[in-house]
Amino acid sequence: MASSQTDLSEEWFMKWMTHQPTQELVIAVDNGDEARVRSSLNRGAHPEVSVPTDDGMSGSLVSVAANKGHHDLLPHLLQAGLSIEGGGTIDRTPLMDAAGNGHTETVKALLTLGANPLATDSEEWTALHHAAAQGHQQCVAALTPVIPPIPAHLEAHTPVHAASYYGHLEVLEQLAGAGWPLTTGDSDGDTPVHHAAAGGSVKCQEWLIERGGDPRMQNKAGHTPIDKELVIAVEKGDDDIVKSSLATGAHPEVTVPTDDGMSLSLVSVAAKNGHQHLLPRLLQAGLSVEGKGTIDMTPLMLAAGNGHTQTVKALLTFGANPLATDTEGRTALHYAAARGQQQCVAVLTPVIPPTPAHLAAHTPVHAASYHGHLEVLEQLAGAGWPLTARDSDDDSPLHYAATGGSVTCQEWLIQRGGDPHMQNKAGHTPMDKELVIAVDKGDETRMRSSLGRGAHPAVTVPNDDGMGSLVSVAANKGHHHLLPGLLQAGLSIEGEGTIDRTPLMEAAGNGHTQTVKALLTLGANPLATNSEGWTALHYAAARGQQQCVAALTSVIPPTSAHLEAYTPVHAASYFGQVQVLEQLAGVGWPLTARDSDGNTPLHTASEGDSVTCLGWLVKRGGDPCVRNKNGHTPLDVAVQFGLHEVETWLAKNGGAVVRNEDRRVEEVRIRQGRHKDNHNSVLSWLIELNEAAMALIPEIYDGHVLSQEGLTPLHAAALLGASSSVVEAMLRRGVNPHVITPDNMTPFDLARQEGHDPVIKGLQCHQCVKSAESPEYLYQELVSTISRGDDVQAVSSLLCKGAPIESMGGCTALRLAVTTDRARTVSLLLASGAFLSANMLQEAWKSHNVTHRVLASLTTAYCCRLRVEQRRLLKVSRALVEGISSLLEDIEGNIPWLAVWRRGEDTDRATLSDLLAKAAATSCPVTAAFLQNAGAWPFFSQVSGVSALHAALDAGHQAMAEVLIRHLGACPYVPDTHGRLPVHMMSDEERQRLEQRLFEAEREKLQDLELRQKADCEKAAARTALDVQKVLFDNHKNGDDKNVSADDFRAALLLASRKGLLQLTHLLLREDCHLVDEVLEDICATTALHQAASHGQDGCVALLLSAGANTQQRDRYGHTPRLLAVMFGHTSTADLLAQQDVQDPPCRVGTTAKQMT
């Protein structure tokens, strides 16, 4: 909470309290003595004093008055200059204090005086939350009129949650009456029912369920409300509630998330908290005594580590395995020993035999030695555990005691045979190890002590790329105060060991300015280089250590521009350090120098994915078209390394040199190769159990990238097999488990097919929390997320919540992602089966805003889907197979933007429509899209009499049918030659869902039309159509019998036929079939068929023809519908009408449709 008051500590408060008037003022406010408040203020009291609170914070006198309910004091305190929002360090406002303590009159007074009711504390609680949590109904009544309800779709902890948790049923009734939603989920997905269950309020649970709360709704952890009650009961050790919740349907197998992203079983939770009395009931419920979840610690380990001796005994009695180990090989005895839990050690040593001394293992003795638990060492020695055992690095317990700094344990171990001169695999004695630890921690006293006791200063320490000296360790950590002592011990200031970085480089790279200065003072060579030719200045520049750069530039002269060398400017450019570039330029370092390959800083900035540095360098004269020795520009480098944002920036800012289309195709092929490498890398992580590498997804590696077979890495792993833990790690990075192959197989389907149970287990750990929001709302959220940026994890989350990947109309999510160049999101949507239209590939290739990364993903997706469809069609149609081969030849060749279905001279629309029906019957949506784009009609087939839509439904391909309706213009109300309507070939559920979506899509079109029209009469026509649509759809859906006037009927049909509103046209004709040939527009005397034909609405024309529309009827000027279609350039519509026309009469001027074609 922001404060205008002075925040005073308790010391300053006591200083103020030595001032008599101020002391009296504080006491008067606390007691509510108005007269003394006025008196003390008149005598010079300091009202800005902050008063200490019980929780160590401080509050203003306004907060004190509000807390005590002294509303009559507020005007005086505000007149004295205090803020109505309080002050001090406390984050509660006076209004919150008053509301939380039930002071209704004070709440009203504060609101009257201007207090902000929407102010929140650090937990995002308002005053209404505090009132609701405490059950203060009158305060709730005063606050609800000024605090609007939070919409149900927003994730927020509302006052309803607070009242539910604390069991205030009356407050819930108040909040519901004020419009607060009762089913909102908070940031953890917990609904008010969850909170009521967690708080143990049965009455609130029942009340909420009666009003729509779902007792089966899962939160983000996968817990239902009753599961949450069970979890809380286990955590608190309440056996009665555990028994009750299990009896009422709680799932005992639920897991509880930990702070480090793992999960615990309820047996583990009980063990961790020492609730041994719960174990019998949990085990009877079917849980394992060894626990479950993703954590690798057993319940016995948790109990032992936390010192719950009775729980340890109980677990052993129930059959817990004392020899079970975690991933580090530690048993429960290790945990007890490490934490000094002597009683647990005493219980465990009889059941865990000592590890023989000759085995290389980290024993409980090592653990106790490191943590300095001498008493535990004595216990273990008494139980026969060897005191000189070595671990896998040959470290003895004495090494561990030295590392942990326990002198007492070191002395005890030496007295019992520990050898202080014994070396581990790195060649370190215990004293050496203590010396290394002392240097690492910067402990000068301990360093000198270990040196004095025989430690070898020349010892080297392993790091990621070799062995380094202790001077390097001190420099790396910034412990410049250790340097004199180490140098006096005979070490070199340039370091030793196998690493080629000097201590000065270590200090500079890690930003230790004082250490850099100390090393230079002590004689370090600033011009020394590593094997790559880097100096300390390179390291400082690369890591943006500006103070170190300032210290080093004075002793390292700039390299001349004509010399071929990788300079600190290159390093800073690669790593995006603009401020360092400014420093280097200021001391004379050239910005156009070239390295041995001819790369300028612009090339390295491009390779380093630094748009900021590119802009900075170009503004200072850098040439974005400069070429290196291989002829590559910075843009070429970006394309080569797949750096999407850099590629886009350079293409728009002068870096795109004139290149032919062949070069662009070549670059996309390079990008496809990188996609293949990306796919193989991620797959290798899955196979090789490399969980750590998953952190590179999605920022560096794309987790949804497709192989040439249309498989994501997760699909491939499902086929080959992988561990559950690495699959879970991948899913935690936002990789979507519902992606599908071109054959509509999910990773789960493939894993089950191959019998890979670990993959299935990993996939099942991902639990989608379905949103209560409508699909329409979720789709809008999806589109909004894509429009804001390439947040593929957010998009994946929305898909898991139930967001549809397609809409009934408008721009699809994939098209939006492509046109806005959201490369990662495009990969996810393609892997999720998003529809590929025929013209999307052309548009993408022709757009300058779509970069190679997106083009590569699109091209791969088109090719792999077409190949799968080609295999399906091998025994269906040779023409289709050959047509797909031609498409693939174009897409994979040098003219992918020209890929179209090649029509032979004798191939008319009717023939294409027959091919479309065959493609639909075999569920080939991409082929169907290219056929439709070439002129095929989805509602017509001359040969079979069955349209593509009928063929798809006959074959049981509902998804294909939806593609035809949603994207390819199919009409579900046009019958085939047998009189079958497609909507009647669907199940009731499918039909109702389809018709509802069509209604909403057409309604959205009409609403948009109303907004866009300028003339009042046109707006009125759109409103009329909206009214008619609603009435007719309700009549159709609910069996209503509402009437519509004849004029409104005609006006609605006129608009529907012009705009191609198929459902509305169908409903109108169903109500009055005579309308089909009625004149709707008096000026030209046109019918619905005239209007649909003149506007090129093929689907509407087909629908009207099926209803018996007269193709020969002429308008006032003698035009037939076909002639109007030709006049307005609608060739497809004219051809469709030509299939029905037996005559081609001329218009008044003597011209026929055929003559005008």
Protein Blocks (a to p, Z undefined) as FASTA:
>chain_A
ZZfbdcddfklmmmmmmpmklmmmmmmmmnopaklmmmmmmnopafkbccddfkopacdf
klmmmmnopaklmmmmmmnopafkbgajbfbdfklmmmmnopaklmmmmmmnopafkbcc
fkopafklmmmmnopaklmmmmmmmmccddfklccddfklmmmmnopaklmmmmmmnopa
fkbccfkopafklmmmmnopaklmmmmmmnopafkbccfkopafklmmmmmmmmnopakl
mmmmmmnopafkbccddfkopacdfklmmmmnopaklmmmmmmnopafkbgajbfbdfkl
mmmmnopaklmmmmmmnopafkbccfkopafklmmmmnopaklmmmmmmmmccddfklcc
ddfklmmmmnopaklmmmmmmnopafkbccfkopafklmmmmnopaklmmmmmmnopafk
bccfkopafklmmmmmmmmnopaklmmmmmmnopafkbccddfkbccdfklmmmmnopak
lmmmmmmnopafkbgajbfbdfklmmmmnopaklmmmmmmnopafkbccfkopafklmmm
mnopaklmmmmmmmmccddfklccddfklmmmmnopaklmmmmmmnopafkbccfkopaf
klmmmmnopaklmmmmmmnopafkbccfkopafklmmmmnopaklmmmmmmnopaccddf
klmmmmmmmmmmmmmmmmmmmmmmmmnopaklmmmpcklpcckbccfkopafklmmmmno
pafklmmmmmmnopafkbccfkopafklmmmmnopaklmmmmmmpccdddfbdfklmmmm
mmmmmmnoccfklmmmmmmnopafbdfedjdfklmmmmnopaklmmmmmmnopacdfklm
mmmmmpmkbcfklmmmmmmmmmmmmmmmmmmmmmmomklmmmmmmmmmmmmmmmlmlgcc
dddfklcfklmmmmmmmmmmnopaklmmmmmmnopafkbcfknopafklmmmmnopaklm
mmmmmmnopafkbccfkopafklmpcfklmmmmmmmmmmmmmmmmmmmmmmpmblklmmm
mmmmmmmmmmmmmmmmnopacdcdfklmmmmmmmmmmnopaklmmmmmmmmmmlmmgcfb
fklopafklmmmmnopaklmmmmmmnopafkbccfkopafklmmmmnopaklmmmmmmmp
mbdcddfkopafklmZZ
